[in-house]
Amino acid sequence: MKLLATDLDGTLLRGDGTVSDRTRAALLAARESGLLVVFVTGRPPRWLDEAVEQTGHVGVAVGANGAVIYDCERATITESHPMPPELMAGITADLRAAFPKVSFGFEYGDGFGAEPTYVHDWQINPRVDRSGRPIPPPRLGTVDELVARPALKLLAKDRDAAVDDFLEAAELLVGGRASITHSSSVGLLELAAYGITKASGLAHIAREHGIGAHEVVAVGDMPNDIPMLQWAGTSYAVGNAHPAAQAAAGDGVLASNDEDAVARLIESLLA
């Protein structure tokens, strides 16, 4: 194995969002050994700097479910694949017609926007950016206002919907216009430009380093990890993973995130 790709929330991070000493030590050992470790996450860029601070790992990351490649050392986006306004306008109209209670949020890369009815389930911004500057609060507006600029991710939330059923129904509506997935236990869907997934972002980084899929091991826990788990030559789900992610993992199920599953895997790869 030359590259280890790991999801963050629910996989590398413990359930309370912390990083254990064992995990930090394993990441450092991997870097010193020459094993390329890539964070592959649904997080937008502004939350990747926090991951660097927590783990001590500085490298390249795939963010926003594949929509951005982020240089953690320089805190810069090196590549992005946003959804154009006209595409989002059509998709939001179709989803609202089918799910009248849906509310929309928009990840722009440099900020967040949402309808006033969109309720956050987590802190939407870190307090400050990596340079210590305050991050602007989310922009509130109508869908027509918010789709006026490209976005890395379109978020569709319907709290009354069972998320797996919501995903299945939305996939029929969206068709081949966008990639759609979820990483939540609530009715929250994540949409990106068509063909953009964690797998596409990871494949880009692997190509840049001359690494083939057969030399990649990937770990994840949620449906948004499935494309990555299917692409990598070796793949695992953590013990706390969604059943669909466990089914997609070609090489089995590890311990849970609270049991330092990724650290244990790194240790075994370096042994």
N, C-alpha and C positions, 0 to 999 in steps of 0.2 A: 504494500500500500504506500502511495506517495502523497495522498491527499485525504484528510478527514474533514467531512462536511457535517456540521452540526447545527440544528435548530437551537434557539435560545430558550424562550419561555416554554416551560413544561418539559424541557429536554436537558439542556446544560444547566439551566438555573433551577434551583429548588422551588418548591411550591410557594414559598414566601418571597421569591424573587432574589434570594441571596445566592452567593457563590461560595462554596466551601473551600477551605484551605487545600484540601486534596485536589480539587478541580483546578485551582490556580497553579498548583505545583505540576500537575499533569500537562497543562497547557504550556508552561515554561519548558518542561522536559521535551515536549513535542517540538517546540520551536528550536531548541538547542540541538535536537537530533536531525533536523532537516525535514521533518514531516510537516507538510503545509496544512494548516488548520484554517478552515474558512467558516465563518458564521453565516448561516443561510436562514433568513428570518423574515417574518412579515413586518417587522418594525420599520418605520420610516427612518431617514438619516438622523434626525434630531435625537432619536433614542439609541443610536448605535454608539455614540460617544460615551453614554452611560455604561454600555456593555463593556467598553474598553476599560473604563475606570474600575468596574467591578471585577473583571477577570485579569487585568494586567496584560491582556493579549492584544498586540498591535499588529494588524495585517489588513488583508482585504476582506470585505464582506459583501454578501448579496442581501440587499434590503428590499422592503416593500414587495415581498413575494416574487423577486426577480426583476422588478421594474428599475432598480438602480444597482450599480456597482459602486461601492464606497471604499475609499482609501482611508482606513481608520487612523493611520499614522499622520496623514496630512489633513484629515477631516474635510475631505473633498469628494464630491460625486464625480466619478470618471466616465460614467455612461448611464444614460437613462432612457426609458421607453414609456413615455406618458401616453395617456388616452386623449385623443383630440376632442374638442368641445362638441362637434356635431355627433360623434359616436355616443358620448355620454348623454347628450340630450335625447337621443332616440331610445337608449336603454332605460333611462330614468322614467321616461313617459310610459314605456311598455310595462315596467315593473310596477309603477303606481296604478296603472289600469287593472293589473291582476291582483295587486296587494294594496288596497287603499290606505292601510295603516302604516305603510313603509315610510321611513325617513332616511334622508341621504346625508352622507358625510364625504368629504373630498380631501385626500392627501396630496398636497402639491409638491412636496419635497422640501420647500422652505417654509411651510406653514400648513395650517388645517382650516377648512371651512365646513360649515354644516347648516342645515335648516334649524330654526329655533326648536323644533320638536325632536331633534336628534339628541338623545341623552347619552352621555359618555358613561362607560362602565369602568373606566380607569382614568388616571390622570393623563390628560391629553398632551401636555408638554412638560418637559423638565423645567425646573425653575429658571435656569440660565443655560446658555450654550457653552461650548467648550472654552470659549474666551471669557466667560463670566458675564456676557451680555444678556439681559432679559429677553426672553422669547416672546414675540407678540402673541396675544391671546387669539383663540380661534375666531375666524371671521364668520359672522352670522348673516344669512341672506336667503333669498329664494333660490330654487333650483336654477332658474333662468340666469340669475346673477352668478351663481357658483360654477356653472358649467362654462362660463365665458373664457376660462383659461384651462390649458391642459392639466391633467392630474395623473399622478402615479397610480393611485388607487381610488376607486369608487366604492364606498361602503353603503350597503343597503341594510337597514335594520327594521325588523318587525318583531316586537317583543312577544306577540301572540303566536308566532310561528315556531314550530319545532325545527331546529336549525337544519337537520338532515333532510327533512321533507321540503323545507324552504329551498334548500340548494337544488334538490332534484327538480322541483317545479320551475325554478328560475333558469336552470340550464336549458330547459325546453324553450323558454322565451328568448334567452340570449342567443342561443344557437352558436354559430361560428363567428359572432361579432366580438367576443371578449373571452378571456379566461376567467373562470369563476370558481371560487372555493370558499372554505371557511376554516377558522381555527378557534372556534368559540363554542361554549355550551348554551349560549343564548341565540336568538334569531338574528345573527349578524353575518352577512355575506361580504366577501371581498372580491372585487372585480379589477382586472388589469387588461392591458392591451392583448389582443388575441395572440396566443402562442407564448406569452410571457408567463413563466412559472419559475419556481425555485430551480427546476431542472435546467431551464434555458440560461439562467444567470450563472449557475454552477458550471455548466458546460463551457460558457464563455471564459471563465477563469481557468478551468482546466486546460483549454486550448492555448491560452496565453502562456502557460507553464509547460506545455508539451506533455501533458498528462492525459492518458486515455481513461474512458469510463471504467475499464476493468481495473484501474489502479486507484479507484476512488471508493472509500467507505463512507456511507451516509447514515445519520441517525436523526429520527424525528418522532413526533407524537401526534400530529393532527392531519386532517385531510389536505391542508395546504402543503404538507410534506410529501404527499404521495408521488407526484411527478419526479421529485428528487430521489425518493427511495426506489422507484422503478428504473431510473436512469443509471444510477450508480452500480458498479459491478458487484459491490457488497453493500448490504443495507440491513439496518436493524431499527426496530421500534423500542422505545423505553417501556417499562412495565406498566406505566400509567397511561399509555397511549390510547387514542380512539381506536375502536375495533377495525375501522377501515385502514388506518395506518399500520396496525399490526398485521393485517392481511397483506398489505403491499410490501412489507419488509421481507426481502428474499432470504434473509439469513437468520431470522428468529427475533426473539424478544429478550431484551436485556433486563437488568434491574430497573427500578424506578428512578426518576430524577432526584428524589429525595435520598436515594441510596448511592448517589454519585455515579450513575451508569456510564456517562461519557468519560469520566476520569478513569474508571475501571477499564473501559475499552482502550483508551490511549495507553494505559499501562501494559495491557496485553499486546498491543501492537509494537511497543518498544522493547518488550521482554526478549 
